[in-house]
């Protein structure tokens, strides 16, 4: 479960119920305990939801194939085909099992507002991020969220803007460094890209700003710059983005700005990193070299861990700097 979804469960009050789940049977019991019914096969009726636990599960794949078949028969006049097509009218994919807990919470909240409410009074449409897998969707979950017919919540907007690039869609900074000759990279500069090292008057011949955000729960990732670049070149999103600590909101929310200014953001603290975004007490940049204590960090224990790692893995790296999220605001030229 992503950080965004974890926040939602905590805010809406159903995180504790979800934490008790150990198997499929626990979810089925929860459904029945709240007046719902469970069947092993979708039949295509109102207020029916198809849930799954893993997109690689054989049953999930079978259901998805069935929905694809059903949607392809929407124009058919055969009675047998029309029976299958009823599935397509009510389903666009398989939902995450956590949707059941969200649904019960929503119904309970609605019941408090409306004294008389029966089973046919509700029609709750799942949001894009609640799908485990969708049948036909040419856009990413983040793109689909932008097209919602309601205002986006702050957490949703933050999730969209801070989600790393999708499969086979490289960050523009990498494309600029790989695809463009050095003398043409100035074409990507603008009044907003103050940290993109190439500008129109050719004076910007500095090294790229490569940023590591100190937001991850486990380890520091690859130490080799080549390994980190190879991951980007593969087109696959790093799994490290799935393990962001909950108290790192101020750093995560700054990443869209950091990226738009021309910086490369890496989930790995590798040998090519030039700046590390930390939760510091002051909005200034500092060199970790020679630092005697972790007093500058809001969380000194985490700061000490970071400094020890830098000293051990990159003892001769004198270019990396520790900065706060607000430090980048001071570099913004509009």
NUMIDO-722315 format. One record per residue (C-alpha): residue in one letter; chain; x, z, y. Coordinates in nm, 2 decimals. Layout:
! NUMIDO-722315
   residu   chaine        u        w        v
        a        A        X        Z        Y
...
//
This chain:
! NUMIDO-722315
   residu   chaine        u        w        v
        x        A     0.00     0.00     0.00
        x        A     0.14    -0.10     0.34
        x        A     0.20     0.15     0.62
        x        A    -0.10     0.00     0.81
        x        A    -0.34     0.06     0.52
        x        A    -0.20     0.41     0.46
        x        A    -0.27     0.50     0.82
        x        A    -0.63     0.37     0.78
        x        A    -0.69     0.59     0.48
        x        A    -0.56     0.90     0.66
        x        A    -0.76     0.84     0.98
        x        A    -1.08     0.76     0.80
        x        A    -1.05     1.06     0.57
        x        A    -1.05     0.91     0.22
        x        A    -0.67     0.94     0.15
        x        A    -0.72     1.26    -0.06
        x        A    -0.97     1.09    -0.29
        x        A    -0.74     0.79    -0.35
        x        A    -0.45     1.02    -0.42
        x        A    -0.63     1.15    -0.73
        x        A    -0.65     0.80    -0.89
        x        A    -0.44     0.77    -1.20
        x        A    -0.61     0.49    -1.39
        x        A    -0.89     0.23    -1.38
        x        A    -1.13     0.49    -1.53
        x        A    -1.09     0.71    -1.23
        x        A    -1.21     0.43    -1.00
        x        A    -1.51     0.36    -1.23
        x        A    -1.61     0.72    -1.24
        x        A    -1.59     0.74    -0.86
        x        A    -1.82     0.43    -0.83
        x        A    -2.08     0.59    -1.07
        x        A    -2.05     0.93    -0.90
        x        A    -2.16     0.77    -0.57
        x        A    -2.46     0.58    -0.72
        x        A    -2.29     0.25    -0.78
        x        A    -2.28     0.05    -1.10
        x        A    -1.99    -0.11    -1.27
        x        A    -1.98    -0.43    -1.49
        x        A    -1.68    -0.61    -1.64
        x        A    -1.81    -0.95    -1.52
        x        A    -1.93    -1.06    -1.18
        x        A    -2.29    -1.20    -1.18
        x        A    -2.32    -1.31    -0.82
        x        A    -2.58    -1.08    -0.65
        x        A    -2.60    -0.93    -0.30
        x        A    -2.39    -0.61    -0.24
        x        A    -2.16    -0.70    -0.53
        x        A    -1.79    -0.66    -0.50
        x        A    -1.51    -0.77    -0.73
        x        A    -1.21    -0.54    -0.73
        x        A    -0.87    -0.55    -0.90
        x        A    -0.55    -0.35    -0.92
        x        A    -0.28    -0.61    -0.95
        x        A    -0.28    -0.98    -0.85
        x        A    -0.07    -1.06    -1.16
        x        A    -0.32    -0.90    -1.40
        x        A    -0.48    -1.14    -1.65
        x        A    -0.83    -1.03    -1.56
        x        A    -0.77    -1.09    -1.19
        x        A    -0.64    -1.44    -1.26
        x        A    -0.94    -1.51    -1.48
        x        A    -1.18    -1.40    -1.21
        x        A    -1.00    -1.60    -0.94
        x        A    -1.01    -1.91    -1.16
        x        A    -1.38    -1.85    -1.21
        x        A    -1.44    -1.83    -0.83
        x        A    -1.24    -2.15    -0.77
        x        A    -1.45    -2.32    -1.03
        x        A    -1.77    -2.18    -0.87
        x        A    -1.68    -2.29    -0.52
        x        A    -1.60    -2.64    -0.65
        x        A    -1.96    -2.67    -0.77
        x        A    -2.14    -2.59    -0.45
        x        A    -2.27    -2.94    -0.41
        x        A    -2.36    -2.99    -0.78
        x        A    -2.73    -3.03    -0.87
        x        A    -2.69    -2.92    -1.23
        x        A    -2.87    -2.60    -1.32
        x        A    -2.58    -2.47    -1.52
        x        A    -2.34    -2.54    -1.23
        x        A    -2.57    -2.39    -0.97
        x        A    -2.57    -2.07    -1.17
        x        A    -2.19    -2.05    -1.14
        x        A    -2.22    -2.14    -0.77
        x        A    -2.41    -1.82    -0.69
        x        A    -2.07    -1.65    -0.73
        x        A    -1.93    -1.85    -0.45
        x        A    -2.20    -1.75    -0.21
        x        A    -2.11    -1.38    -0.24
        x        A    -1.74    -1.38    -0.31
        x        A    -1.43    -1.51    -0.14
        x        A    -1.18    -1.34    -0.37
        x        A    -1.08    -1.02    -0.54
        x        A    -1.07    -0.70    -0.34
        x        A    -0.82    -0.41    -0.37
        x        A    -0.96    -0.12    -0.57
        x        A    -0.91     0.10    -0.25
        x        A    -1.19    -0.10    -0.09
        x        A    -1.44     0.11    -0.30
        x        A    -1.32     0.43    -0.12
        x        A    -1.34     0.26     0.22
        x        A    -1.69     0.14     0.13
        x        A    -1.82     0.49     0.03
        x        A    -1.67     0.63     0.35
        x        A    -1.84     0.37     0.56
        x        A    -2.18     0.42     0.39
        x        A    -2.15     0.80     0.44
        x        A    -2.07     0.75     0.81
        x        A    -2.36     0.50     0.85
        x        A    -2.60     0.74     0.68
        x        A    -2.52     1.01     0.94
        x        A    -2.63     0.78     1.21
        x        A    -2.94     0.64     1.03
        x        A    -3.16     0.90     0.87
        x        A    -3.35     0.65     0.65
        x        A    -3.12     0.41     0.46
        x        A    -3.16     0.25     0.12
        x        A    -2.93     0.04    -0.10
        x        A    -3.05    -0.29     0.06
        x        A    -2.99    -0.19     0.42
        x        A    -2.62    -0.25     0.43
        x        A    -2.41    -0.56     0.43
        x        A    -2.04    -0.46     0.47
        x        A    -1.81    -0.76     0.49
        x        A    -1.45    -0.69     0.37
        x        A    -1.17    -0.74     0.62
        x        A    -0.89    -0.98     0.54
        x        A    -0.63    -0.71     0.46
        x        A    -0.87    -0.56     0.20
        x        A    -0.84    -0.86    -0.03
        x        A    -0.60    -0.84    -0.32
        x        A    -0.61    -1.22    -0.35
        x        A    -0.84    -1.48    -0.19
        x        A    -0.97    -1.80    -0.34
        x        A    -0.91    -2.04    -0.06
        x        A    -0.72    -1.94     0.25
        x        A    -0.47    -2.15     0.43
        x        A    -0.38    -1.88     0.67
        x        A    -0.20    -1.55     0.62
        x        A    -0.38    -1.22     0.63
        x        A    -0.23    -1.16     0.97
        x        A    -0.36    -1.49     1.10
        x        A    -0.70    -1.42     0.95
        x        A    -0.71    -1.09     1.13
        x        A    -0.66    -1.27     1.46
        x        A    -0.98    -1.47     1.40
        x        A    -1.20    -1.17     1.34
        x        A    -1.53    -1.18     1.53
        x        A    -1.47    -0.83     1.67
        x        A    -1.20    -0.67     1.89
        x        A    -0.88    -0.58     1.70
        x        A    -0.79    -0.21     1.67
        x        A    -0.45    -0.09     1.80
        x        A    -0.32    -0.03     1.45
        x        A    -0.44    -0.38     1.34
        x        A    -0.27    -0.55     1.64
        x        A     0.05    -0.36     1.57
        x        A     0.04    -0.46     1.20
        x        A     0.00    -0.83     1.29
        x        A     0.28    -0.84     1.55
        x        A     0.53    -0.64     1.34
        x        A     0.47    -0.81     1.01
        x        A     0.78    -1.01     0.92
        x        A     0.75    -1.38     0.89
        x        A     0.56    -1.53     0.60
        x        A     0.70    -1.72     0.30
        x        A     0.90    -2.03     0.39
        x        A     0.85    -1.96     0.76
        x        A     1.18    -1.86     0.90
        x        A     1.22    -1.66     1.23
        x        A     1.28    -1.90     1.52
        x        A     1.62    -1.73     1.59
        x        A     1.75    -1.82     1.24
        x        A     1.61    -2.18     1.27
        x        A     1.79    -2.20     1.61
        x        A     2.12    -2.09     1.47
        x        A     2.10    -2.30     1.15
        x        A     1.91    -2.62     1.26
        x        A     2.04    -2.67     1.61
        x        A     2.39    -2.76     1.72
        x        A     2.55    -2.50     1.94
        x        A     2.51    -2.72     2.26
        x        A     2.14    -2.75     2.20
        x        A     2.05    -2.39     2.14
        x        A     1.98    -2.33     2.51
        x        A     1.65    -2.52     2.46
        x        A     1.51    -2.20     2.30
        x        A     1.58    -1.99     2.60
        x        A     1.33    -1.89     2.86
        x        A     1.28    -1.62     3.12
        x        A     1.17    -1.38     2.84
        x        A     1.46    -1.45     2.60
        x        A     1.72    -1.25     2.79
        x        A     1.90    -1.15     2.47
        x        A     1.91    -1.50     2.32
        x        A     2.29    -1.58     2.36
        x        A     2.25    -1.94     2.47
        x        A     2.10    -2.05     2.81
        x        A     2.07    -2.36     3.01
        x        A     2.38    -2.32     3.23
        x        A     2.60    -2.28     2.92
        x        A     2.72    -1.94     3.03
        x        A     2.55    -1.77     2.74
        x        A     2.81    -1.81     2.47
        x        A     2.79    -1.46     2.33
        x        A     2.73    -1.34     1.98
        x        A     2.36    -1.31     1.86
        x        A     2.20    -0.97     1.89
        x        A     2.12    -0.86     1.54
        x        A     1.90    -0.55     1.53
        x        A     1.84    -0.30     1.25
        x        A     1.54    -0.07     1.30
        x        A     1.59     0.28     1.16
        x        A     1.24     0.30     1.00
        x        A     1.29     0.27     0.63
        x        A     1.22     0.54     0.38
        x        A     1.49     0.45     0.12
        x        A     1.85     0.36     0.17
        x        A     1.99     0.11     0.42
        x        A     1.97    -0.22     0.22
        x        A     2.24    -0.48     0.19
        x        A     2.58    -0.41     0.34
        x        A     2.68    -0.78     0.34
        x        A     2.56    -1.01     0.62
        x        A     2.57    -1.30     0.38
        x        A     2.33    -1.12     0.14
        x        A     2.09    -1.05     0.42
        x        A     2.10    -1.41     0.54
        x        A     2.05    -1.54     0.19
        x        A     1.73    -1.34     0.16
        x        A     1.60    -1.49     0.48
        x        A     1.70    -1.84     0.36
        x        A     1.50    -1.78     0.04
        x        A     1.18    -1.76     0.24
        x        A     1.07    -1.44     0.08
        x        A     0.98    -1.12     0.27
        x        A     1.20    -0.83     0.21
        x        A     1.04    -0.55     0.00
        x        A     1.19    -0.30     0.24
        x        A     0.92    -0.37     0.49
        x        A     0.68    -0.21     0.24
        x        A     0.85     0.13     0.27
        x        A     0.84     0.22     0.64
        x        A     0.82     0.59     0.73
        x        A     0.50     0.71     0.90
        x        A     0.67     0.87     1.21
        x        A     0.85     0.54     1.32
        x        A     0.55     0.40     1.52
        x        A     0.74     0.38     1.85
        x        A     1.02     0.17     1.69
        x        A     0.78    -0.05     1.49
        x        A     0.57    -0.12     1.79
        x        A     0.88    -0.24     1.99
        x        A     0.99    -0.50     1.73
        x        A     0.76    -0.78     1.86
        x        A     0.92    -0.74     2.20
        x        A     1.27    -0.72     2.06
        x        A     1.21    -1.04     1.86
        x        A     1.06    -1.23     2.16
        x        A     1.37    -1.14     2.36
        x        A     1.58    -1.35     2.12
        x        A     1.71    -1.08     1.89
        x        A     1.74    -1.12     1.51
        x        A     1.57    -0.83     1.33
        x        A     1.70    -0.74     0.98
        x        A     1.57    -0.48     0.74
        x        A     1.93    -0.43     0.62
        x        A     2.20    -0.24     0.78
        x        A     2.47    -0.51     0.71
        x        A     2.81    -0.59     0.85
        x        A     2.67    -0.82     1.11
        x        A     2.44    -0.57     1.28
        x        A     2.51    -0.53     1.65
        x        A     2.23    -0.28     1.75
        x        A     2.05     0.00     1.56
        x        A     1.71     0.11     1.71
        x        A     1.68     0.48     1.66
        x        A     1.47     0.77     1.79
        x        A     1.71     0.90     2.05
        x        A     1.66     1.17     2.31
        x        A     1.78     0.94     2.60
        x        A     1.71     0.57     2.67
        x        A     2.08     0.47     2.68
        x        A     2.30     0.29     2.44
        x        A     2.59     0.47     2.27
        x        A     2.87     0.39     2.03
        x        A     2.86     0.57     1.70
        x        A     3.24     0.56     1.68
        x        A     3.38     0.90     1.75
        x        A     3.04     1.07     1.76
        x        A     3.09     1.44     1.66
        x        A     2.73     1.54     1.61
        x        A     2.38     1.41     1.58
        x        A     2.25     1.59     1.89
        x        A     2.15     1.26     2.05
        x        A     1.89     1.20     1.78
        x        A     1.54     1.34     1.79
        x        A     1.57     1.40     1.42
        x        A     1.93     1.53     1.38
        x        A     1.91     1.53     1.00
        x        A     1.82     1.16     0.99
        x        A     2.08     1.09     1.26
        x        A     2.36     1.26     1.07
        x        A     2.27     1.05     0.76
        x        A     2.29     0.73     0.96
        x        A     2.62     0.83     1.12
        x        A     2.78     0.92     0.79
        x        A     2.67     0.59     0.64
        x        A     2.82     0.39     0.92
        x        A     3.14     0.58     0.90
        x        A     3.17     0.53     0.53
        x        A     3.05     0.17     0.50
        x        A     3.18     0.02     0.83
        x        A     3.47     0.24     0.95
        x        A     3.62    -0.04     1.16
        x        A     3.31    -0.19     1.31
        x        A     3.33    -0.12     1.68
        x        A     3.05    -0.35     1.79
        x        A     2.74    -0.17     1.66
        x        A     2.55     0.03     1.92
        x        A     2.28     0.29     1.89
        x        A     1.98     0.22     2.12
        x        A     1.63     0.35     2.18
        x        A     1.32     0.13     2.18
        x        A     1.30     0.17     2.56
        x        A     1.65     0.04     2.60
        x        A     1.52    -0.31     2.54
        x        A     1.28    -0.28     2.82
        x        A     1.57    -0.24     3.06
        x        A     1.70    -0.58     2.94
        x        A     1.37    -0.76     2.99
        x        A     1.39    -1.02     3.27
        x        A     1.06    -1.16     3.38
//
